[in-house]
Amino acid sequence: MSETSKSGGATATRPLLTLRGMSKSFGAVEAMKEVDLDVRPGEVMGLLGDNGAGKSTLIKAIAGVQPADAGEATFEGQPVRLDSPQAATELGIATVYQDLALCENLDIVANLFLGQEASNGNPYILDETSMEQKTAELLDSLGVTTIRSVRTEVERLSGGQRQAIAIARSLLGEPKMVLLDEPTAALGVVQTAHILELIERLRDRGLGVIVISHNLADVFKVADRVTVLRLGRVAGTFEIGDSSHEEIVAAITGAEFGGGGDGERPTEEAPF
């Protein structure tokens, strides 16, 4: 059988990514403790939790930036080791961090192809025409219509446009999964709407998408399911269509546990 996603398509029952017992500590601080997670193709999984919940630790573990200390991972049904960014990229996992990592003094084309420039057989001569064409086609496929020229320098773009460029860049390697860290943070209403539409387009492409967000309304608009982390542990996984805001807020705050028992831990993630 299959389950129906928000986009109306069928979401495969076999997870694209499966994590079991993922744990990560920084000294005495347990940033992530025995986390289980499943993400299917063509599904948007919201990752929620208060500051210090372990969301960024989990994303960095999946991306191979900060490998987990313990736990098992499978990708497309095969056991994998997420022990480096290269390993994650080779599997087809792309990550867009909150800082976007764009070069403001370069134009859109240069940012998309930075480090992977196209050439016509001569490594000293770039194929600018091919890169421009592919950039335009990629932005068009994502529904990005507010950018007049792909030669516009990033420093002249709005926050929403920059986020769209960072997401577009992540798709150049044709990934199977995209991790988005606070993609709508500090954006206006219109720009947020554009990014949420873009996330839906990623799902329509059949990608597995994980979205970290503090905005519950945004998550309810695009996510198929939500996993809540609290104090480094999974506090619950919810089907959006069968869950209320109140249930998820209760999981985030720990209200369902009577407000005690787990204690507090000092902080979330140590810098790397």
N, C-alpha and C positions, 0 to 999 in steps of 0.2 A: 504493500500500500504506500501511498505518498501523502504528504501533508501539503495544504495549500498556503502559500505565502501571501503577504499583502498585495503583491503585484499580480496575483491571480494565477501565477504559474505553479507548477509542481515543484516542491522542494524534496530532493532526494532524501530517502530515509538514512542512508549510510553517511555518517559525518565525514566532512572533508578533513577536519582536524579534531582529534580527540586527545585530551589531556587527563591524566589520572595521577592523583597524589603529588601534584607539583608543589614543591616547597622551596623557599629561599630565605636565608637569614643574613643579616649584616651584624656580625658580632652577636650580642645578646638579643638583638631585635629580630623577631620572626616576622618578616614583611609579607610572607605568603606561606600558608600552612595547609598542605594536603588539598590543593584546589583541583577540582574536576570540572572539565568544560568540554562541550561538544559544539561544533559549528558546522552547519551543513552548506553545501553549494547552493547558491541562490537565496541565501538567508542573511538578514541583518541581525546581528546579535548585539544588543546594547549591554555595555559593561558599566554598572553603576556602583556607587559607594561614596561615603563621605571622605574627606581628606584623611589620609592615613589608612585607607581600606586595603591598599595593595594593588590598585588598578594598574598603575604605571609599572610596577614590578612584574605583573603578569604579562603585560604587553612586551616589555623588554625581554622577558624569558622566551616568549614566542618568537620574537624577532632575533634572538640569539645574541643580543647586546649584553644581557646579564643572565647567563644560563642558570637554570634552576639547580639547586643543590641535590634534589631528589625528585623522583617522579618519572612517568613514562609518557611518551607522545607518539601518536600515529598520524600519518598524513596520507589520505586516500587509502586507508586500510593497511598501510605498511609502517612498521616501527621506524622511527626516525630519531636523530639526535639534533636538537636545536642548540648546538654549542658554539655557534658563531653567526654573525650577520650573513656571511657568504653562504653558509649551510641553509639558512632560512630562505635567502633569495633564490638559491638553486632549486628549492622545493616549489617555489612560486608564491612566496609570502613577501608582500611589500608593505612598508610601514611609512606613514606620514605623521611625523611628530608635530607637536604643537608649535614649535619654533619654525617649522616649514623648511628651514635650511636652504633658502633661496639666495641667490646673489643679486642684490638690488641694482648693481651697476651694469648687469647684463640684460639682454632682451629675453623674451619668452623662449624663442628657439634655442638660444644658447643655454638657458637654464634647463630646458627639457633634455638636451643632449649632452650636458656637461659630463665629461668623462667617457662618453660613448658616442662621440661624433661620427657621422657618416662620411665616407670618402669614396672617390671613384677609382679605387685601387692604389692611389698614391696617398700615403698617410700624411703628406705635407699639404695636400689640397683638399679642403672640406667640400662636401657636396651640399652647398647651402640650399640649392633648389629642392633637393630631396627632403632635407630636414624641415624646410618651410612647409612643404606640401603635407608631410606627415603630421606636423604640429597642427596645421589647420584642420586636417581630417580628424585628428584625435579630439580636438576641442569641439568640433561640430558634432561628433558622435556622442559627446557628453552633454550636449545642449548648452555649451558656453557661447552665448551670443552677444555678450556685452563688451567684448574686446575687439577693437577696430582693426588692429594690426598685430600679427605675431612678432613683429619687430619692435613692439613697444617695450621700453625698459621696465623692469619689475618695480622700480621705485615709483613709477607713475601709476601703478595699479592700486585698486582698493583692496581692503582686507579680504573680501569675498573672492575677488578675482585672483589674488595671490593663493588663497586656499585651493581654488580650482586648478591653478597651474601646478601646485604641489601634488594634487591628486592625479592630474593628467600625467605628470612625470613618472609617478609610480606605476602607471599602466604600460609604459614603453616596453617593459620586459614581458608583457602579457602574463601577469600573475594570476594565480587561482584564488588568492585571498589577499585582502587589503585591511590593514589595521589603521584606524584613524583616531588620533589622540586629540580630543576636544576640538573637532573641526569647526564648530560654530562659536567658539569662545570669542568674545569681544566684537562680534559682528552685529550689524543692524538687522532690523526685521526683514527687509527685502533681501539682503545678502544671505541671511540665514535660510530663507526660503529657497534660494538658488542652490545652496550647498545641500540642503535636504533632498532637493530634486536630483542633484548629482549622485547622491548616495543611492537613491532609488534606481538610477540608471546602472550603477555598479551591480546591484542585485539583479536587474533585468539581464545583465550580461552573464549571469550564472555564477558570479563570484561569491565567495563567502566573505562577509564584511563584519568586522568587530569595531564598534564605535564606543569610545569612552566619552561620557558627557555628564555634566552636572545638571543639565537642563532636561527635566523629566518630560516636559511637553514635547520637546524635539524628539526624544527617544520614542515616545508614543506615536509620533507621526510616521516614523520610518522603520522602526524595529519590528521584527517578527517575534523575537523572544528577548528576555532580559535576564542577565545573571547579576546578582547583587553580591558584592564583597563587603564584609564587615570584619575589621581587625584581622585582615589577612586570610579569612576563611570565606567559603561560599555560604551566604545566608539564605540563598534560594534562587531558583531559576523559574521564570514565569513566562507563560504564553501571553503576549500582549492582548490578544482578543478575549482572554478569559480572566484578566486581572485588572484591578483598579489601582489608581494612583495611591490610595490609602494603604493597600497591601504592600506595595513596593516601598513606600516611605517607611512603613513599619519595619520592613526588613533592613533598610538602610540604617535606621536609628537604633534597631535592636529592641523595638517595643514588643515584638512577639516573644522575646525572651524574658519579659518582665523587668527589663532595664538593668539586669545584673548577671553575675555569674562569670562573664568572660574577663572582666577587668579591662583596664586600659593599657596600651603599650605606648612607648614614648613617641614614636614618629613613624613615618611611612617608609620611604626609600632613602638609603644613603646615596650620595652622589657617586658617579662612576668616573 
